[in-house]
């Protein structure tokens, strides 16, 4: 005789495996590496600093 299998549990297990695989594929396609995120952040910071250096201060601000 075969083992008793709970079909609901099997369906949930296969759904979790399928979702995990889909998430892994999406991370590869849409994700950024840590180095890429840090580079984008550093470039944004530099752009803000460069823009602030060209700001004219006329003393009207409180």
Secondary structure, 3 states (H helix, E strand, C coil): CCCCCCHHHHHHHHHHHHHHHHHHHHHHHHCCCHHHHHHHHHHHHHHHHHHHHCCCCCCCCC
